[in-house]
């Protein structure tokens, strides 16, 4: 049950904003911000108003049902209306609760995704490559823009590490649950006796902040340049184009050497640094806010095993919500990725609703 005063506060705030915005006297700097708040409240205002009148409507219908002087047909009709009213109120209550949940300011941002081969040698690097291809396919299907920032290949077409930027609508909210250890069980092509090998790759999804979100002072940076360590003979290796950026206060270090231009490497390095600093500060704040409880969806820590891809059995299992999909091939093609994300989001919402006072 939501305290009725909280719901009435939403209605009052909506009316207050409506008056302010229509007055024409609002500060231009605050107009966009208040317009956004008003628009958000518009999405829930009907449910809020219906929620406040529920008890009165319920009492009126119960009086009709319990009054023996009324015809049976009228009482049956009132009983049917009451059932419908209760069902609608339950739906309204859930919508309002979801609206009242603390908003993650990063949800609307683009994302930086980092994939690294973990335990398992060559097979782990091949799996890291498969994961990256999966995210590429998901991005293509959703018309997201994926741009590789940094890539380090291994033998046989695998990936030691890849960092990419993904842009679109509400990207971080859709990808944030991908952070953690992804484990694969399959028979490698080089395995002659058909034994199943287990290897892993880590995924980190970071919100990509705007420059105004994270102020980086030049005095806090140490920038070292060095020669790229790519294959010999290429022009990229004949100059000190690679860049290592150290953020002194946090100790975060970013290296970038994919580009031939030192300036481009520095730009890309700062983009990654900005995302890691933003996530670092968010994590500190979230830890302080919820140190006494741990969300069942997980912390997003890249050391936490979140999912297993079992190729012999054709299944993918997410351990945080105990969901198994027996369509591994479709999942790797990005076909049923939404099904997994929707279940993770719903579970996260349910957990947050339990903790909503």
N, C-alpha and C positions, 0 to 999 in steps of 0.2 A: 504493500500500500504506500502510495506517495503522499507525503504530507500535503494537505489541500492548500496550505499557505504558499508552498513552493510553486504550485500550478497557478495560483492567483497572481503571484509575482510575475510569472511569464506573461500573463494577459495584461497586467498593468504596464509592464515594460514595453510590450508591443504597442499599446495605445499611446504611451509617452513618446515613443520613437516616431509614430505616425504623425503626431501633432508637431513634433520638432522638425521633421523632414518636410512637412507641408507648409511650415511657417516661412521658409525662405531665408531665415535669419541665422541658420546654422553655419558654423565655422567651416570654410571650404576644406580645410585640412582634415576635419573630422567627418565630412559628409560621406566619403567612400566607406569609412569604417562603420558608421552608423547605418548606412544603407545596407551593408552586408549583414549586420546584426538583425536589421528589420526583415530582410529577405529570409534569413535563417528561421526567424520566429514565425514568419508566414507559413512555413512548411509544417508547423506543429500547432498553430493557433486554434484551428477548428477542433482538433482532438482535445486540446486543453480546455476549451469552453464546454465541450460535451462532458468532459470528466468532472467538471465542477457541478454540473446539473444532474449527474447520474443518480445520486441518492434520492433527490426529490422525485425524479421520474420513476425510480424503482418503488418508492413508497406509494405513489399514486396508483401504479399498476397493481401492487399488492392489495391495496384497498379494494379495487374492483374485483380481484380474484377472490378475496375473502368475504365479500358482501353477498350473502346468500339471496338477497332480494334481486340480484342481477340475473338475467337469463344465462343459461349454460353456455350458449353460443358466444355471448359477450365475455364471459369469464374465460372461455377457451382462447378467444382472440387475445385477451389481455395476457394470458399465460404465455402464448406464443410470442407476443411482443416483448415480454419480460426476458425470455430466453435469448432473444435476438439482442436486446439491450445489454444484457450481461456479457454476451460474447463480444459485442462491439467495445464495451468498456475495458475488457481484458486486453484487446488489441490496442486501444488508445493508451492504456496504462503502460504497455511495453514500449510503444513509440515515444511516449513522454520520458520514460526512464532512459531510453537510448539517447534522447536529445539532451538530457541532463548530465550524461556521462562527461567527465573531463575530456576536452578535445586534445588530441595530439597535434600540436602545431606543425609537426613535420609531415603529416599525412598528405598534404596537398603538394608537397615538393617533389622534384625529380629525384632520381637516385643514382648513387655510385655503387656498382656491384663489383666485388672483388672475389675471384675464385682461385683457389690454390690447391695443387695436388698435395695430398696428405700421405698417410702411411700406405705402402703398397707399391712403391717404386714406379716402374713403367706403366703398370696397369692403373695406378692412381692418376697418372698424368693423362692417360687415355680417357678415364672417367671424368676428369676435370674438363677435358675438351668436349665430351658428350653433354655435360651439364651446361656449358657455355652455349653449345648449339641449341639446346632445349630453350634457353632463355632468348636466344636469337629468334627462334621460331615463334615463341609466345609474343615477342615484340612485333614481329612482322604481322601476325594475325590481328593484333590489337592496334596496328598502325602507330606503334611507338617508334621513336627514333633512337636507335642504339648506336653509339659511337665508341670505338675502342680507344682507350687512353694509353694503355700500356699492355704489351703481350710478350711472354717469354715461352718459346716452344721447346718441347723435349723431342727425343727421338721418336720415330714411328708415328708422327703426327699428333702427339699428345701436347698438353700444355702444363708447364710448371706453374704459371701464373698468368691471369688476365684481369685487367681492370677496365671497366667500361662505364660510360655514362648512358643512362636511359631517361629519355624525356617524353612527356605526355601528360595526361590528366591524372592527378592523384596517384602517381607512380609508387611513391614510398608506401602508401597505405596498402597497396596490392602486393608489394614485394617484401615488406619488412619481416614477414614470418619465414623467409627463406634463409635467414642467418643461422648458421650452425654447421655441424658436421653431417655430411651426406655420405652414407655408406653404401657400397655396391658389392653384390655377391654374384659372380658369374665365372664362366670358364674362359680364361684368356685364349686368344688365338694361338699362342705359343705353347699352350698346355697340351701335351700329347696323350696324357692318361685320363683326360676328362675331369680333372679335379676342380672343384669350385674354389676360387680365391676370393678373399675379402680385402677390399682396399677402401680408401676414403678420400674425400676432398672437402675443403672448408669453403663456406660461402659467407661473405659479410656484405650486408646491404646497408648503406649509409645514406641518410637524406642529403641531397645536394643543396647547400644553403646559398642564398644570394650574398653578394659582398657585404650588404648592409647587416646581414645576420651575424657575421663573424668579422670583427675588426682585427686585422693582423698588422702589428707594428713592425716596421723594418728593423728596429733595434732588437726585436725578439727573435730575429732570424739569423742563422749562420748558413751561408750558401757556399758550398764547395763545388768546383767544377773538375771533371776528370774525363778521361778518354773512354768512349763507349766500349763495352766488352763484347761486341757482336763479332760475326765472322770476319777474319782478317781480310785486308785488301779493299774493303769498302771505304768510300770517302767519309762515311760517318765516323770512322775510327781514326781519321788523320787529324782531327781537331778535338779540343776539349769541349765537346758539345753536351756531354752528360752532366746532370745536375743532381746534387744531394742537398736537400733543404732540411735543416734542423730547427724545430721550434723550441727554443731554449727553455721557456717556462714550463712546458708540458713534457719535453723530452721526445716528442713525436718526430720521427725521421721519415722523409719521403725521398726516394730516388727515382729519377726519370731519365731515360736515355733513348727512347724510341725515335725521336726526331733528330734530323741532322742539325737543326737550329737550336742553339743554346737558349734563345729567347722562348721558342715554342716549348722546349722541355721545362723551362721554368714556369711557364703559364700552366702547363698540365700538372706539374708538381704542386703548384699552389692550389689548384682546383681540388686535388686529392687531400692536401693538407687541410684546406678549409672544411671539407666534409668530415675528416677525422676529428678535427677540433670541435666542430659543432656537435658531433655524436658523443664526444668525450664529456662535454659540458651537459648535454641532455642526460647521459647516463649517471653523472654525479647527482643531478637534480632528482632523477627518478629513484635512485637508490636511497636518497635521503627521505623521499616521500613515501616509499613503500618497502622500507628495510625489514619490516616485520612480517611481510608475506611475499610469496613468490607466485606469480601468475602461472597457471598450469600450461599456458601456451609456451612458456619458457622465457628466458631472459634475453634471447637473441644472441647470447654469447657463442662465439664461433667454436668454443671447445665442447659445446653441448651437442650430443648426437640427436638429431631430429628426425631423420628419415632413412629408410633402407630400400634400396632398389634391388630386388631379387630377380635376376634374369631367367634362371632355370624354371622358376615357378611363374614368371610373367606377372609379378605383383610389385606394387610400391606401397610401403607402409609408413605413415607418419606416426611416430611414437608419442607425440604430445597429446594427440586426440584419439589414439588407437583406431585410426582409420586406415583400412586396406582397400586399395583399388586394384582389381585383377585385370588391368588394362595398361600394363607397363609400356608397351610400344606406343600406344596412343598418347600416354603421358609424356614420353620422351619427344614426341612430335609436337607437343604443345596443344594437343587436341582437348584434353580434359583437365588442363591446369586449373581452370576456373573452379572446377568442382572441389579441388583440394583447398584453394584459397578461400572459397566461400565457407567451407566447414571450419577452417582455422579462424576466420573472422567471427563467425557465429559463436564459437567456443570462447573466444576472447571477450566478446560482448557479454556472454552469460556470466563469465567470471567477474567482470567489472560490475555487472548489475547486482551480483550478490554482495558486493562491497559498497554499494551506493546507499548512503544513509538517508 
